[in-house]
Amino acid sequence: MPFALPEHLESRPIAVVGAGTLGRRIALMLATQGAEVRLIDSNADARRSAVAYIEDQLPHVLATLPTGKPGFIVSGDDLAQGVDDAWLVVESIPEQLDLKKDLFKKLGAFAPADAILASNSSSYPSSQFVEGVQRPERVLNTHYMMPPDARAVELMSCGYTDPSVIALLSQVLQRHGLTPYVVQKESVGFIYNRIWAAIKREALSVVADGVSTPQSIDAIYTQTTGAKAGPFRMIDAVGLDVVLNIEEHYAQLRPGLPVGPRELLKRMIGEGRLGRKSGCGFYSDY
């Protein structure tokens, strides 16, 4: 049965579940067309920090768009209230499958019947947590990179996704200054992250093997590729705990991956070095 796309998008809110590093950045980009954006998180400190970040960055992002209008940021911890009347709900919670399964089951019950339910998971296809969701044809992955600096978004079907959902988001996201890329078939790691995972894992292996330092690797990488940041600056930005969760997931799917990168990450996390969000990771100048 075809999915009836949501209507009156301009007057309905967008909800982002998770106020962490990526959740707040997604909310920032979605708040550039005048809509109300609801940021939902049980952690009050995370909500306050996220709202402050968005309010600080929004004028700069709007200045980069040909047309834009500041949206309204509302934060809270009530999931049912937060998704009420939303036409789009974006999940951006930790990369733990059980958490995502539980959340999407709730979203299927709480969100309006015509709401599009999107996951920002960087490694789990939404087909792995769509079971039990009412109207699975509205579920898909919308994998954001690291906006506002990197504005690519990968759109991938859960296997049930109505093609009209992907077509609609491909249009709407462009208005927000984002560039959609449609993944042609289900892929763990989508497009970019399959390539990035190999670079990231090998960079970690080089350090774990004692061949070089994070600083030297970043220096040679940026000099030879022209990239603005090297692998370890990027790992610090994402968070070592998030990267470890992703690597553990890949290791379950692909036996034989080297253990050195995961052991290195575990040691550093045990020392409280999570990256930029903790003030110290592979670098300590945050």
PAKE-829426 format. One record per residue (C-alpha): residue in three letters; x, y, z; residue number from 1. Coordinates in nm, 3 decimals, decimal comma, padded with zeros to 5 digits. Last residue first. Layout:
// PAKE-829426
<atom aa="ALA" x="X" y="Y" z="Z" i="NUM"/>
...
***
This chain:
// PAKE-829426
<atom aa="TYR" x="04,034" y="02,164" z="02,265" i="286"/>
<atom aa="ASP" x="04,414" y="02,131" z="02,250" i="285"/>
<atom aa="SER" x="04,435" y="01,777" z="02,388" i="284"/>
<atom aa="TYR" x="04,463" y="01,571" z="02,070" i="283"/>
<atom aa="PHE" x="04,417" y="01,196" z="02,026" i="282"/>
<atom aa="GLY" x="04,132" y="01,249" z="02,268" i="281"/>
<atom aa="CYS" x="04,097" y="01,535" z="02,515" i="280"/>
<atom aa="GLY" x="03,841" y="01,804" z="02,595" i="279"/>
<atom aa="SER" x="03,568" y="01,549" z="02,674" i="278"/>
<atom aa="LYS" x="03,354" y="01,645" z="02,371" i="277"/>
<atom aa="ARG" x="03,662" y="01,691" z="02,154" i="276"/>
<atom aa="GLY" x="03,777" y="01,334" z="02,190" i="275"/>
<atom aa="LEU" x="03,666" y="01,064" z="02,430" i="274"/>
<atom aa="ARG" x="03,980" y="01,049" z="02,644" i="273"/>
<atom aa="GLY" x="03,844" y="00,934" z="02,980" i="272"/>
<atom aa="GLU" x="04,136" y="00,697" z="03,043" i="271"/>
<atom aa="GLY" x="03,914" y="00,397" z="02,977" i="270"/>
<atom aa="ILE" x="03,818" y="00,562" z="02,647" i="269"/>
<atom aa="MET" x="04,185" y="00,570" z="02,556" i="268"/>
<atom aa="ARG" x="04,238" y="00,204" z="02,634" i="267"/>
<atom aa="LYS" x="03,920" y="00,101" z="02,450" i="266"/>
<atom aa="LEU" x="04,020" y="00,299" z="02,140" i="265"/>
<atom aa="LEU" x="04,360" y="00,127" z="02,125" i="264"/>
<atom aa="GLU" x="04,200" y="-00,216" z="02,172" i="263"/>
<atom aa="ARG" x="03,954" y="-00,142" z="01,892" i="262"/>
<atom aa="PRO" x="04,228" y="-00,037" z="01,649" i="261"/>
<atom aa="GLY" x="04,445" y="-00,338" z="01,738" i="260"/>
<atom aa="VAL" x="04,171" y="-00,598" z="01,682" i="259"/>
<atom aa="PRO" x="04,229" y="-00,630" z="01,306" i="258"/>
<atom aa="LEU" x="03,921" y="-00,734" z="01,102" i="257"/>
<atom aa="GLY" x="03,901" y="-01,110" z="01,062" i="256"/>
<atom aa="PRO" x="03,528" y="-01,156" z="01,094" i="255"/>
<atom aa="ARG" x="03,319" y="-00,902" z="00,901" i="254"/>
<atom aa="LEU" x="02,972" y="-00,853" z="01,047" i="253"/>
<atom aa="GLN" x="03,064" y="-00,866" z="01,415" i="252"/>
<atom aa="ALA" x="03,379" y="-00,662" z="01,351" i="251"/>
<atom aa="TYR" x="03,175" y="-00,394" z="01,170" i="250"/>
<atom aa="HIS" x="02,957" y="-00,354" z="01,480" i="249"/>
<atom aa="GLU" x="03,255" y="-00,331" z="01,712" i="248"/>
<atom aa="GLU" x="03,404" y="-00,066" z="01,482" i="247"/>
<atom aa="ILE" x="03,086" y="00,141" z="01,497" i="246"/>
<atom aa="ASN" x="03,071" y="00,123" z="01,875" i="245"/>
<atom aa="LEU" x="03,440" y="00,216" z="01,891" i="244"/>
<atom aa="VAL" x="03,387" y="00,520" z="01,668" i="243"/>
<atom aa="VAL" x="03,105" y="00,641" z="01,892" i="242"/>
<atom aa="ASP" x="03,322" y="00,600" z="02,201" i="241"/>
<atom aa="LEU" x="03,612" y="00,779" z="02,033" i="240"/>
<atom aa="GLY" x="03,395" y="01,081" z="01,956" i="239"/>
<atom aa="VAL" x="03,296" y="01,221" z="01,617" i="238"/>
<atom aa="ALA" x="03,528" y="01,523" z="01,640" i="237"/>
<atom aa="ASP" x="03,813" y="01,322" z="01,792" i="236"/>
<atom aa="ILE" x="03,785" y="01,068" z="01,510" i="235"/>
<atom aa="MET" x="03,798" y="01,352" z="01,257" i="234"/>
<atom aa="ARG" x="04,109" y="01,501" z="01,413" i="233"/>
<atom aa="PHE" x="04,253" y="01,150" z="01,407" i="232"/>
<atom aa="PRO" x="04,173" y="01,084" z="01,040" i="231"/>
<atom aa="GLY" x="04,322" y="01,411" z="00,911" i="230"/>
<atom aa="ALA" x="04,151" y="01,745" z="00,872" i="229"/>
<atom aa="LYS" x="04,118" y="02,004" z="00,594" i="228"/>
<atom aa="ALA" x="04,180" y="01,748" z="00,320" i="227"/>
<atom aa="GLY" x="04,435" y="01,837" z="00,051" i="226"/>
<atom aa="THR" x="04,510" y="01,470" z="-00,003" i="225"/>
<atom aa="THR" x="04,891" y="01,465" z="00,031" i="224"/>
<atom aa="GLN" x="04,933" y="01,739" z="00,288" i="223"/>
<atom aa="THR" x="04,622" y="01,645" z="00,487" i="222"/>
<atom aa="TYR" x="04,726" y="01,280" z="00,514" i="221"/>
<atom aa="ILE" x="05,091" y="01,356" z="00,590" i="220"/>
<atom aa="ALA" x="04,998" y="01,586" z="00,876" i="219"/>
<atom aa="ASP" x="04,719" y="01,366" z="01,012" i="218"/>
<atom aa="ILE" x="04,953" y="01,066" z="01,021" i="217"/>
<atom aa="SER" x="05,226" y="01,269" z="01,189" i="216"/>
<atom aa="GLN" x="04,988" y="01,393" z="01,458" i="215"/>
<atom aa="PRO" x="04,835" y="01,051" z="01,521" i="214"/>
<atom aa="THR" x="05,184" y="00,906" z="01,575" i="213"/>
<atom aa="SER" x="05,366" y="00,651" z="01,362" i="212"/>
<atom aa="VAL" x="05,461" y="00,285" z="01,325" i="211"/>
<atom aa="GLY" x="05,377" y="00,183" z="01,682" i="210"/>
<atom aa="ASP" x="05,145" y="-00,098" z="01,570" i="209"/>
<atom aa="ALA" x="04,849" y="00,068" z="01,744" i="208"/>
<atom aa="VAL" x="04,932" y="00,394" z="01,561" i="207"/>
<atom aa="VAL" x="04,940" y="00,231" z="01,216" i="206"/>
<atom aa="SER" x="04,635" y="00,025" z="01,309" i="205"/>
<atom aa="LEU" x="04,437" y="00,339" z="01,396" i="204"/>
<atom aa="ALA" x="04,518" y="00,483" z="01,053" i="203"/>
<atom aa="GLU" x="04,418" y="00,150" z="00,894" i="202"/>
<atom aa="ARG" x="04,082" y="00,155" z="01,068" i="201"/>
<atom aa="LYS" x="04,011" y="00,518" z="00,976" i="200"/>
<atom aa="ILE" x="04,099" y="00,472" z="00,608" i="199"/>
<atom aa="ALA" x="03,897" y="00,149" z="00,576" i="198"/>
<atom aa="ALA" x="03,603" y="00,298" z="00,765" i="197"/>
<atom aa="TRP" x="03,608" y="00,610" z="00,544" i="196"/>
<atom aa="ILE" x="03,541" y="00,407" z="00,228" i="195"/>
<atom aa="ARG" x="03,254" y="00,211" z="00,379" i="194"/>
<atom aa="ASN" x="03,149" y="00,531" z="00,553" i="193"/>
<atom aa="TYR" x="03,106" y="00,718" z="00,225" i="192"/>
<atom aa="ILE" x="02,865" y="00,482" z="00,056" i="191"/>
<atom aa="PHE" x="02,634" y="00,321" z="00,316" i="190"/>
<atom aa="GLY" x="02,826" y="00,168" z="00,608" i="189"/>
<atom aa="VAL" x="02,622" y="-00,152" z="00,599" i="188"/>
<atom aa="SER" x="02,480" y="-00,137" z="00,248" i="187"/>
<atom aa="GLU" x="02,122" y="-00,169" z="00,131" i="186"/>
<atom aa="LYS" x="02,095" y="-00,094" z="-00,240" i="185"/>
<atom aa="GLN" x="02,112" y="00,219" z="-00,459" i="184"/>
<atom aa="VAL" x="02,217" y="00,459" z="-00,183" i="183"/>
<atom aa="VAL" x="02,063" y="00,796" z="-00,271" i="182"/>
<atom aa="TYR" x="02,289" y="01,098" z="-00,219" i="181"/>
<atom aa="PRO" x="02,131" y="01,415" z="-00,076" i="180"/>
<atom aa="THR" x="02,321" y="01,747" z="-00,063" i="179"/>
<atom aa="LEU" x="02,223" y="01,976" z="00,226" i="178"/>
<atom aa="GLY" x="02,168" y="02,352" z="00,217" i="177"/>
<atom aa="HIS" x="01,830" y="02,333" z="00,390" i="176"/>
<atom aa="ARG" x="01,642" y="02,369" z="00,062" i="175"/>
<atom aa="GLN" x="01,837" y="02,065" z="-00,060" i="174"/>
<atom aa="LEU" x="01,690" y="01,863" z="00,225" i="173"/>
<atom aa="VAL" x="01,337" y="01,918" z="00,093" i="172"/>
<atom aa="GLN" x="01,395" y="01,781" z="-00,257" i="171"/>
<atom aa="SER" x="01,580" y="01,462" z="-00,170" i="170"/>
<atom aa="LEU" x="01,343" y="01,422" z="00,125" i="169"/>
<atom aa="LEU" x="01,044" y="01,408" z="-00,109" i="168"/>
<atom aa="ALA" x="01,206" y="01,161" z="-00,350" i="167"/>
<atom aa="ILE" x="01,313" y="00,934" z="-00,064" i="166"/>
<atom aa="VAL" x="00,960" y="00,928" z="00,074" i="165"/>
<atom aa="SER" x="00,812" y="00,879" z="-00,276" i="164"/>
<atom aa="PRO" x="01,017" y="00,561" z="-00,312" i="163"/>
<atom aa="ASP" x="00,810" y="00,402" z="-00,030" i="162"/>
<atom aa="THR" x="01,053" y="00,245" z="00,214" i="161"/>
<atom aa="TYR" x="01,003" y="-00,128" z="00,268" i="160"/>
<atom aa="GLY" x="01,361" y="-00,241" z="00,219" i="159"/>
<atom aa="CYS" x="01,487" y="00,001" z="00,483" i="158"/>
<atom aa="SER" x="01,571" y="00,239" z="00,198" i="157"/>
<atom aa="MET" x="01,885" y="00,451" z="00,205" i="156"/>
<atom aa="LEU" x="01,936" y="00,828" z="00,190" i="155"/>
<atom aa="GLU" x="02,292" y="00,956" z="00,236" i="154"/>
<atom aa="VAL" x="02,327" y="01,319" z="00,343" i="153"/>
<atom aa="ALA" x="02,618" y="01,543" z="00,240" i="152"/>
<atom aa="ARG" x="02,660" y="01,870" z="00,425" i="151"/>
<atom aa="ALA" x="03,012" y="01,847" z="00,568" i="150"/>
<atom aa="ASP" x="03,098" y="02,161" z="00,765" i="149"/>
<atom aa="PRO" x="02,744" y="02,233" z="00,891" i="148"/>
<atom aa="PRO" x="02,712" y="01,942" z="00,924" i="147"/>
<atom aa="MET" x="02,916" y="01,634" z="01,006" i="146"/>
<atom aa="MET" x="02,795" y="01,348" z="00,785" i="145"/>
<atom aa="TYR" x="02,420" y="01,300" z="00,786" i="144"/>
<atom aa="HIS" x="02,285" y="00,949" z="00,729" i="143"/>
<atom aa="THR" x="01,917" y="00,959" z="00,647" i="142"/>
<atom aa="ASN" x="01,821" y="00,595" z="00,685" i="141"/>
<atom aa="LEU" x="01,463" y="00,497" z="00,609" i="140"/>
<atom aa="VAL" x="01,119" y="00,436" z="00,761" i="139"/>
<atom aa="ARG" x="00,790" y="00,553" z="00,602" i="138"/>
<atom aa="GLU" x="00,719" y="00,216" z="00,435" i="137"/>
<atom aa="PRO" x="00,742" y="00,060" z="00,782" i="136"/>
<atom aa="ARG" x="00,381" y="00,172" z="00,850" i="135"/>
<atom aa="GLN" x="00,364" y="00,082" z="01,222" i="134"/>
<atom aa="VAL" x="00,706" y="-00,016" z="01,346" i="133"/>
<atom aa="GLY" x="00,725" y="-00,369" z="01,488" i="132"/>
<atom aa="GLU" x="01,025" y="-00,467" z="01,280" i="131"/>
<atom aa="VAL" x="01,199" y="-00,156" z="01,147" i="130"/>
<atom aa="PHE" x="01,510" y="-00,203" z="01,361" i="129"/>
<atom aa="GLN" x="01,749" y="-00,398" z="01,139" i="128"/>
<atom aa="SER" x="01,594" y="-00,268" z="00,816" i="127"/>
<atom aa="SER" x="01,717" y="00,076" z="00,926" i="126"/>
<atom aa="PRO" x="02,065" y="-00,019" z="00,814" i="125"/>
<atom aa="TYR" x="02,305" y="00,008" z="01,110" i="124"/>
<atom aa="SER" x="02,645" y="00,174" z="01,053" i="123"/>
<atom aa="SER" x="02,617" y="00,553" z="01,061" i="122"/>
<atom aa="SER" x="02,273" y="00,561" z="01,216" i="121"/>
<atom aa="ASN" x="02,097" y="00,888" z="01,134" i="120"/>
<atom aa="SER" x="01,762" y="00,712" z="01,135" i="119"/>
<atom aa="ALA" x="01,453" y="00,855" z="00,971" i="118"/>
<atom aa="LEU" x="01,082" y="00,820" z="01,051" i="117"/>
<atom aa="ILE" x="00,856" y="01,007" z="00,806" i="116"/>
<atom aa="ALA" x="00,535" y="01,116" z="00,977" i="115"/>
<atom aa="ASP" x="00,207" y="01,025" z="00,804" i="114"/>
<atom aa="ALA" x="00,067" y="00,816" z="01,090" i="113"/>
<atom aa="PRO" x="00,160" y="01,085" z="01,342" i="112"/>
<atom aa="ALA" x="00,441" y="00,987" z="01,581" i="111"/>
<atom aa="PHE" x="00,374" y="00,807" z="01,909" i="110"/>
<atom aa="ALA" x="00,328" y="00,442" z="01,808" i="109"/>
<atom aa="GLY" x="00,586" y="00,410" z="01,531" i="108"/>
<atom aa="LEU" x="00,815" y="00,634" z="01,732" i="107"/>
<atom aa="LYS" x="00,791" y="00,395" z="02,025" i="106"/>
<atom aa="LYS" x="00,890" y="00,096" z="01,811" i="105"/>
<atom aa="PHE" x="01,160" y="00,312" z="01,661" i="104"/>
<atom aa="LEU" x="01,305" y="00,389" z="02,003" i="103"/>
<atom aa="ASP" x="01,315" y="00,029" z="02,126" i="102"/>
<atom aa="LYS" x="01,483" y="-00,098" z="01,812" i="101"/>
<atom aa="LYS" x="01,730" y="00,192" z="01,821" i="100"/>
<atom aa="LEU" x="01,829" y="00,125" z="02,179" i="99"/>
<atom aa="ASP" x="01,872" y="-00,247" z="02,109" i="98"/>
<atom aa="LEU" x="02,094" y="-00,168" z="01,810" i="97"/>
<atom aa="GLN" x="02,342" y="00,051" z="01,993" i="96"/>
<atom aa="GLU" x="02,500" y="00,330" z="01,789" i="95"/>
<atom aa="PRO" x="02,407" y="00,610" z="02,030" i="94"/>
<atom aa="ILE" x="02,102" y="00,830" z="01,948" i="93"/>
<atom aa="SER" x="02,037" y="01,043" z="01,641" i="92"/>
<atom aa="GLU" x="01,684" y="00,957" z="01,530" i="91"/>
<atom aa="VAL" x="01,522" y="01,203" z="01,288" i="90"/>
<atom aa="VAL" x="01,146" y="01,256" z="01,301" i="89"/>
<atom aa="LEU" x="00,973" y="01,427" z="01,007" i="88"/>
<atom aa="TRP" x="00,613" y="01,548" z="00,974" i="87"/>
<atom aa="ALA" x="00,588" y="01,627" z="01,345" i="86"/>
<atom aa="ASP" x="00,230" y="01,653" z="01,479" i="85"/>
<atom aa="ASP" x="00,335" y="01,514" z="01,821" i="84"/>
<atom aa="VAL" x="00,699" y="01,405" z="01,804" i="83"/>
<atom aa="GLY" x="00,810" y="01,601" z="02,110" i="82"/>
<atom aa="GLN" x="00,502" y="01,527" z="02,316" i="81"/>
<atom aa="ALA" x="00,547" y="01,152" z="02,280" i="80"/>
<atom aa="LEU" x="00,923" y="01,176" z="02,339" i="79"/>
<atom aa="ASP" x="00,907" y="01,393" z="02,652" i="78"/>
<atom aa="ASP" x="01,260" y="01,516" z="02,731" i="77"/>
<atom aa="GLY" x="01,244" y="01,870" z="02,597" i="76"/>
<atom aa="SER" x="01,396" y="02,123" z="02,363" i="75"/>
<atom aa="VAL" x="01,233" y="02,381" z="02,135" i="74"/>
<atom aa="ILE" x="01,435" y="02,550" z="01,861" i="73"/>
<atom aa="PHE" x="01,246" y="02,791" z="01,636" i="72"/>
<atom aa="GLY" x="01,359" y="02,834" z="01,278" i="71"/>
<atom aa="PRO" x="01,568" y="03,106" z="01,125" i="70"/>
<atom aa="LYS" x="01,478" y="03,185" z="00,764" i="69"/>
<atom aa="GLY" x="01,679" y="03,090" z="00,460" i="68"/>
<atom aa="THR" x="01,717" y="03,156" z="00,092" i="67"/>
<atom aa="PRO" x="02,050" y="03,167" z="-00,088" i="66"/>
<atom aa="LEU" x="02,210" y="02,977" z="00,202" i="65"/>
<atom aa="THR" x="02,557" y="03,049" z="00,340" i="64"/>
<atom aa="ALA" x="02,445" y="03,336" z="00,566" i="63"/>
<atom aa="LEU" x="02,187" y="03,104" z="00,722" i="62"/>
<atom aa="VAL" x="02,470" y="02,881" z="00,844" i="61"/>
<atom aa="HIS" x="02,648" y="03,169" z="01,019" i="60"/>
<atom aa="PRO" x="02,326" y="03,296" z="01,179" i="59"/>
<atom aa="LEU" x="02,245" y="02,944" z="01,306" i="58"/>
<atom aa="GLN" x="02,580" y="02,878" z="01,474" i="57"/>
<atom aa="ASP" x="02,533" y="03,049" z="01,811" i="56"/>
<atom aa="GLU" x="02,167" y="02,958" z="01,853" i="55"/>
<atom aa="ILE" x="02,243" y="02,600" z="01,752" i="54"/>
<atom aa="TYR" x="02,532" y="02,565" z="01,997" i="53"/>
<atom aa="ALA" x="02,333" y="02,714" z="02,285" i="52"/>
<atom aa="VAL" x="02,043" y="02,478" z="02,209" i="51"/>
<atom aa="ALA" x="02,279" y="02,180" z="02,208" i="50"/>
<atom aa="SER" x="02,446" y="02,273" z="02,538" i="49"/>
<atom aa="ARG" x="02,110" y="02,316" z="02,708" i="48"/>
<atom aa="ARG" x="01,980" y="01,986" z="02,571" i="47"/>
<atom aa="ALA" x="02,296" y="01,796" z="02,665" i="46"/>
<atom aa="ASP" x="02,278" y="01,936" z="03,019" i="45"/>
<atom aa="ALA" x="01,913" y="01,831" z="03,048" i="44"/>
<atom aa="ASN" x="01,985" y="01,470" z="02,947" i="43"/>
<atom aa="SER" x="01,661" y="01,291" z="02,850" i="42"/>
<atom aa="ASP" x="01,690" y="01,421" z="02,493" i="41"/>
<atom aa="ILE" x="01,444" y="01,561" z="02,240" i="40"/>
<atom aa="LEU" x="01,526" y="01,856" z="02,012" i="39"/>
<atom aa="ARG" x="01,214" y="02,000" z="01,854" i="38"/>
<atom aa="VAL" x="01,259" y="02,205" z="01,539" i="37"/>
<atom aa="GLU" x="00,993" y="02,464" z="01,461" i="36"/>
<atom aa="ALA" x="01,018" y="02,563" z="01,097" i="35"/>
<atom aa="GLY" x="01,161" y="02,885" z="00,956" i="34"/>
<atom aa="GLN" x="01,368" y="02,731" z="00,676" i="33"/>
<atom aa="THR" x="01,710" y="02,706" z="00,840" i="32"/>
<atom aa="ALA" x="01,621" y="02,501" z="01,149" i="31"/>
<atom aa="LEU" x="01,684" y="02,168" z="00,975" i="30"/>
<atom aa="MET" x="02,055" y="02,246" z="00,950" i="29"/>
<atom aa="LEU" x="02,085" y="02,322" z="01,322" i="28"/>
<atom aa="ALA" x="01,877" y="02,018" z="01,419" i="27"/>
<atom aa="ILE" x="02,121" y="01,799" z="01,227" i="26"/>
<atom aa="ARG" x="02,412" y="01,963" z="01,408" i="25"/>
<atom aa="ARG" x="02,244" y="01,915" z="01,745" i="24"/>
<atom aa="GLY" x="02,184" y="01,548" z="01,677" i="23"/>
<atom aa="LEU" x="02,537" y="01,497" z="01,546" i="22"/>
<atom aa="THR" x="02,733" y="01,585" z="01,860" i="21"/>
<atom aa="GLY" x="02,463" y="01,485" z="02,105" i="20"/>
<atom aa="ALA" x="02,107" y="01,616" z="02,139" i="19"/>
<atom aa="GLY" x="01,925" y="01,293" z="02,055" i="18"/>
<atom aa="VAL" x="01,580" y="01,263" z="01,898" i="17"/>
<atom aa="VAL" x="01,533" y="01,530" z="01,631" i="16"/>
<atom aa="ALA" x="01,175" y="01,642" z="01,568" i="15"/>
<atom aa="ILE" x="01,049" y="01,854" z="01,277" i="14"/>
<atom aa="PRO" x="00,746" y="02,073" z="01,335" i="13"/>
<atom aa="ARG" x="00,447" y="02,134" z="01,106" i="12"/>
<atom aa="SER" x="00,351" y="02,462" z="00,937" i="11"/>
<atom aa="GLU" x="00,585" y="02,444" z="00,638" i="10"/>
<atom aa="LEU" x="00,528" y="02,070" z="00,590" i="9"/>
<atom aa="HIS" x="00,157" y="02,113" z="00,524" i="8"/>
<atom aa="GLU" x="00,127" y="01,754" z="00,399" i="7"/>
<atom aa="PRO" x="00,289" y="01,425" z="00,493" i="6"/>
<atom aa="LEU" x="00,318" y="01,163" z="00,218" i="5"/>
<atom aa="ALA" x="00,050" y="00,896" z="00,197" i="4"/>
<atom aa="PHE" x="00,249" y="00,572" z="00,176" i="3"/>
<atom aa="PRO" x="00,154" y="00,336" z="-00,102" i="2"/>
<atom aa="MET" x="00,000" y="00,000" z="00,000" i="1"/>
***
